[in-house]
Amino acid sequence: MPKIEVYTSGFCPYCFMAKRLLRDKQAAFTEVDVMAEPGRRQEMIQRAHGRTSVPQIFIDDRHIGGYDDMAALDSAGKLDPLLRGAA
């Protein structure tokens, strides 16, 4: 199983949608709430190449982007292979 990390904040509707999509696909993930852990925001920005919005999603340390990016991968049939660990 790949390592999935999702940087979120508590009041972000796109974060909720990203987590729901991953749960629907039965993909285990680690959530990092940047509001609860403000020191992790800078880590997220650095890993996401300057992107400051949440969610920011990583699969096996590969930056996927935000919810829209992940949903586009899903629509193109490219998300499931990543979630199975087949990069």
C-alpha positions in Angstrom: 0.0 0.0 0.0 1.3 3.4 -0.8 1.9 6.1 1.8 -0.8 8.8 1.4 -0.6 12.1 3.2 -3.3 14.8 3.0 -2.7 18.3 4.4 -6.0 19.8 5.5 -7.7 22.4 7.6 -10.9 21.9 9.6 -13.3 24.1 7.7 -12.2 23.3 4.1 -14.9 21.7 1.9 -12.3 20.6 -0.6 -10.5 18.8 2.2 -13.7 16.9 3.1 -14.2 15.9 -0.5 -10.6 14.7 -0.9 -10.9 12.6 2.3 -14.3 11.2 1.2 -12.9 10.2 -2.2 -10.0 8.4 -0.6 -12.3 6.7 1.9 -14.7 5.7 -0.9 -11.7 4.0 -2.5 -10.8 2.4 0.8 -7.4 4.1 0.8 -5.7 4.6 4.2 -4.2 8.0 4.6 -2.5 10.2 7.2 -4.2 13.6 7.7 -2.1 16.6 8.8 -4.3 19.5 10.0 -2.3 22.6 9.4 -4.6 24.6 11.6 -4.1 22.2 14.6 -0.4 21.9 13.8 0.6 25.4 12.4 4.3 24.5 12.2 3.4 21.9 9.5 2.1 24.5 7.1 5.6 25.6 6.0 6.5 21.9 5.5 3.4 21.5 3.2 4.2 24.7 1.2 7.8 23.4 0.6 6.7 20.0 -0.4 3.9 21.4 -2.6 6.3 23.6 -4.5 4.9 26.9 -3.1 1.2 26.0 -3.1 -0.4 27.4 0.0 -4.0 26.1 -0.3 -5.4 23.0 1.3 -5.8 20.2 0.7 -2.4 19.2 -0.6 -2.2 15.5 -1.4 0.9 13.2 -1.6 1.0 9.6 -2.7 4.4 7.9 -1.9 5.9 11.4 -1.6 4.7 12.3 -5.1 2.8 15.6 -5.0 -0.7 15.0 -6.5 -2.0 18.5 -5.9 -5.3 19.5 -4.5 -8.8 17.9 -4.6 -9.4 19.0 -8.2 -6.1 17.5 -9.3 -6.9 14.2 -7.6 -10.5 14.2 -9.0 -9.1 14.7 -12.5 -6.7 11.8 -12.0 -9.6 9.7 -10.9 -11.7 10.7 -13.9 -8.9 9.8 -16.2 -8.5 6.4 -14.6 -5.0 7.3 -13.2 -5.8 7.5 -9.5 -6.5 3.8 -8.8 -3.1 2.6 -10.1 -1.4 5.1 -7.8 -3.5 3.9 -4.8 -2.5 0.4 -5.6 1.1 1.4 -5.6 1.6 1.0 -9.3 3.3 4.3 -10.2 
